[in-house]
């Protein structure tokens, strides 16, 4: 069995989204000891900024006229789709950045969608998937910034609605409490949210392990 894990945080240490994803991964491995975890870290090992344009232009150009850049872009798009399709379970760790989706994950999505397999049908239909996403502030109903989270709805739309994955979302808010002094009055709420997110991650990881067992 194979778990494919993608991280989009620009941090390798102290990342809140990685903390959640680590727990999900540990729980999955507990159900699949010795099995494989394939990794891609688009927040650190970034995709080339021009690859999507090259892949799109290749789709409008006869194959015999493709440039080397276009051929490489098409090959990369195919590799990304292969990674997703080959895995038995998926784990995405994607933080909210500046009220929107990580630019690195957006580029990843665009390149995936440049492969025809990703647009002709829900190519991940029913595949068990966990999304670990975190937000520095609070964006829930009744908060001053309700509706400012333009990442999580997009991630649900792409991963679940477009790609067809069987998606579970684990969320944590107020990750900047203790970092931004303006949020010091929310220490207790942040601690409760943190504990709840870690417990949800454990439960999601166990469920992911159970769902990705061959029938």
Order of alpha helices (4+ residues) and beta strands (2+ residues): beta-alpha-beta-alpha-alpha-beta-beta-beta-alpha-beta-alpha-beta-alpha
